[in-house]
């Protein structure tokens, strides 16, 4: 029986550092660390099963040298992955840059309106 965990806890989110951005960053890192740990366990399971069934040896995985096409594909996938992880930071930076332009935009509008 699968249980679905709630994505958000009830109540206010506790803060452990003075700067809430540090809390956000720590949360991101811990989330990634947890996901990475699960992925490592799953990859290990796949490797163990492949070797046990005689389909592949772990030494073949360790000695594998990807082609240029595979390396390019991995680089593209990594870029998309990192972009998703850093999206919240990019959104905040864009918002800050728009706020910085607010006085300039306001001044231009005043001049245009005369």
BADREN-499778 format. One record per residue (C-alpha): residue number from 1; residue in one letter; x, y, z. Coordinates in Angstrom, 1 decimal, decimal comma, padded with zeros to 4 digits, m for minus. Layout:
<sites>
<site n="NUM" res="A" X="X" Y="Y" Z="Z"/>
...
</sites>
This chain:
<sites>
<site n="1" res="X" X="000,0" Y="000,0" Z="000,0"/>
<site n="2" res="X" X="001,5" Y="003,3" Z="m001,1"/>
<site n="3" res="X" X="001,3" Y="006,3" Z="001,2"/>
<site n="4" res="X" X="001,4" Y="009,8" Z="m000,2"/>
<site n="5" res="X" X="003,3" Y="012,2" Z="001,9"/>
<site n="6" res="X" X="002,1" Y="015,8" Z="002,2"/>
<site n="7" res="X" X="004,3" Y="018,2" Z="000,2"/>
<site n="8" res="X" X="003,8" Y="021,0" Z="002,7"/>
<site n="9" res="X" X="003,7" Y="021,0" Z="006,5"/>
<site n="10" res="X" X="000,9" Y="022,8" Z="008,4"/>
<site n="11" res="X" X="001,8" Y="026,0" Z="010,1"/>
<site n="12" res="X" X="004,6" Y="028,4" Z="009,5"/>
<site n="13" res="X" X="007,9" Y="027,2" Z="008,2"/>
<site n="14" res="X" X="010,6" Y="027,3" Z="010,9"/>
<site n="15" res="X" X="013,7" Y="029,3" Z="010,2"/>
<site n="16" res="X" X="017,0" Y="028,4" Z="011,7"/>
<site n="17" res="X" X="019,2" Y="031,2" Z="010,3"/>
<site n="18" res="X" X="018,8" Y="034,9" Z="010,4"/>
<site n="19" res="X" X="018,7" Y="035,2" Z="006,6"/>
<site n="20" res="X" X="015,7" Y="033,2" Z="005,3"/>
<site n="21" res="X" X="017,6" Y="032,8" Z="002,0"/>
<site n="22" res="X" X="020,2" Y="030,7" Z="003,8"/>
<site n="23" res="X" X="017,3" Y="028,5" Z="005,0"/>
<site n="24" res="X" X="016,0" Y="028,2" Z="001,4"/>
<site n="25" res="X" X="019,5" Y="027,2" Z="000,2"/>
<site n="26" res="X" X="019,9" Y="024,6" Z="003,0"/>
<site n="27" res="X" X="016,5" Y="023,2" Z="002,2"/>
<site n="28" res="X" X="017,4" Y="023,0" Z="m001,5"/>
<site n="29" res="X" X="020,7" Y="021,2" Z="m000,7"/>
<site n="30" res="X" X="019,1" Y="018,8" Z="001,7"/>
<site n="31" res="X" X="016,4" Y="018,0" Z="m000,8"/>
<site n="32" res="X" X="019,0" Y="017,3" Z="m003,5"/>
<site n="33" res="X" X="021,1" Y="015,3" Z="m001,1"/>
<site n="34" res="X" X="018,1" Y="013,1" Z="m000,3"/>
<site n="35" res="X" X="017,2" Y="012,6" Z="m003,9"/>
<site n="36" res="X" X="020,8" Y="011,8" Z="m004,8"/>
<site n="37" res="X" X="021,0" Y="009,2" Z="m002,1"/>
<site n="38" res="X" X="017,9" Y="007,5" Z="m003,4"/>
<site n="39" res="X" X="019,3" Y="007,6" Z="m007,0"/>
<site n="40" res="X" X="022,6" Y="006,1" Z="m005,8"/>
<site n="41" res="X" X="020,8" Y="003,2" Z="m004,1"/>
<site n="42" res="X" X="018,7" Y="002,5" Z="m007,1"/>
<site n="43" res="X" X="021,7" Y="002,6" Z="m009,5"/>
<site n="44" res="X" X="023,5" Y="000,2" Z="m007,1"/>
<site n="45" res="X" X="020,5" Y="m002,1" Z="m007,2"/>
<site n="46" res="X" X="020,4" Y="m002,1" Z="m011,0"/>
<site n="47" res="X" X="024,2" Y="m002,8" Z="m011,2"/>
<site n="48" res="X" X="024,0" Y="m005,6" Z="m008,6"/>
<site n="49" res="X" X="021,0" Y="m007,2" Z="m010,5"/>
<site n="50" res="X" X="022,7" Y="m006,9" Z="m013,9"/>
<site n="51" res="X" X="025,9" Y="m008,5" Z="m012,6"/>
<site n="52" res="X" X="024,0" Y="m011,3" Z="m010,7"/>
<site n="53" res="X" X="022,1" Y="m012,2" Z="m013,9"/>
<site n="54" res="X" X="025,3" Y="m012,2" Z="m015,9"/>
<site n="55" res="X" X="024,2" Y="m009,4" Z="m018,1"/>
<site n="56" res="X" X="026,8" Y="m006,9" Z="m017,2"/>
<site n="57" res="X" X="029,8" Y="m006,6" Z="m014,9"/>
<site n="58" res="X" X="030,2" Y="m003,6" Z="m012,6"/>
<site n="59" res="X" X="033,8" Y="m003,2" Z="m014,0"/>
<site n="60" res="X" X="032,3" Y="m002,7" Z="m017,5"/>
<site n="61" res="X" X="030,3" Y="000,3" Z="m016,1"/>
<site n="62" res="X" X="033,3" Y="001,7" Z="m014,4"/>
<site n="63" res="X" X="035,4" Y="001,3" Z="m017,6"/>
<site n="64" res="X" X="032,7" Y="002,7" Z="m019,9"/>
<site n="65" res="X" X="033,8" Y="005,6" Z="m022,0"/>
<site n="66" res="X" X="030,9" Y="007,6" Z="m023,5"/>
<site n="67" res="X" X="030,9" Y="008,8" Z="m027,1"/>
<site n="68" res="X" X="030,9" Y="012,5" Z="m028,0"/>
<site n="69" res="X" X="027,2" Y="012,2" Z="m028,7"/>
<site n="70" res="X" X="026,5" Y="010,7" Z="m025,3"/>
<site n="71" res="X" X="028,6" Y="013,4" Z="m023,6"/>
<site n="72" res="X" X="026,7" Y="016,1" Z="m025,4"/>
<site n="73" res="X" X="023,4" Y="014,6" Z="m024,5"/>
<site n="74" res="X" X="024,4" Y="014,4" Z="m020,9"/>
<site n="75" res="X" X="025,6" Y="018,0" Z="m020,9"/>
<site n="76" res="X" X="022,2" Y="019,2" Z="m022,3"/>
<site n="77" res="X" X="020,3" Y="017,2" Z="m019,7"/>
<site n="78" res="X" X="022,6" Y="018,6" Z="m016,9"/>
<site n="79" res="X" X="022,0" Y="022,1" Z="m018,1"/>
<site n="80" res="X" X="018,2" Y="021,6" Z="m018,0"/>
<site n="81" res="X" X="018,4" Y="019,9" Z="m014,6"/>
<site n="82" res="X" X="020,5" Y="022,7" Z="m013,1"/>
<site n="83" res="X" X="018,3" Y="025,4" Z="m014,6"/>
<site n="84" res="X" X="015,3" Y="023,8" Z="m012,9"/>
<site n="85" res="X" X="017,2" Y="023,7" Z="m009,6"/>
<site n="86" res="X" X="018,3" Y="027,3" Z="m009,8"/>
<site n="87" res="X" X="014,9" Y="028,6" Z="m011,2"/>
<site n="88" res="X" X="013,8" Y="030,1" Z="m007,9"/>
<site n="89" res="X" X="017,1" Y="032,1" Z="m007,7"/>
<site n="90" res="X" X="016,8" Y="033,2" Z="m011,3"/>
<site n="91" res="X" X="013,2" Y="034,4" Z="m010,6"/>
<site n="92" res="X" X="014,2" Y="036,4" Z="m007,6"/>
<site n="93" res="X" X="017,1" Y="038,0" Z="m009,5"/>
<site n="94" res="X" X="014,9" Y="038,9" Z="m012,3"/>
<site n="95" res="X" X="012,4" Y="040,5" Z="m009,9"/>
<site n="96" res="X" X="015,1" Y="042,4" Z="m008,2"/>
<site n="97" res="X" X="016,4" Y="043,7" Z="m011,5"/>
<site n="98" res="X" X="012,9" Y="044,9" Z="m012,5"/>
<site n="99" res="X" X="012,5" Y="046,7" Z="m009,2"/>
<site n="100" res="X" X="015,9" Y="048,4" Z="m009,7"/>
<site n="101" res="X" X="014,6" Y="049,7" Z="m013,0"/>
<site n="102" res="X" X="011,4" Y="051,0" Z="m011,5"/>
<site n="103" res="X" X="012,7" Y="054,5" Z="m010,7"/>
<site n="104" res="X" X="014,2" Y="054,7" Z="m014,2"/>
<site n="105" res="X" X="011,0" Y="053,6" Z="m015,8"/>
<site n="106" res="X" X="009,0" Y="056,0" Z="m013,7"/>
<site n="107" res="X" X="011,3" Y="058,9" Z="m014,7"/>
<site n="108" res="X" X="011,1" Y="058,0" Z="m018,4"/>
<site n="109" res="X" X="007,3" Y="057,9" Z="m018,2"/>
<site n="110" res="X" X="007,2" Y="061,3" Z="m016,5"/>
<site n="111" res="X" X="009,4" Y="062,8" Z="m019,2"/>
<site n="112" res="X" X="007,4" Y="061,2" Z="m022,0"/>
<site n="113" res="X" X="004,1" Y="062,5" Z="m020,5"/>
<site n="114" res="X" X="005,7" Y="065,9" Z="m020,1"/>
</sites>
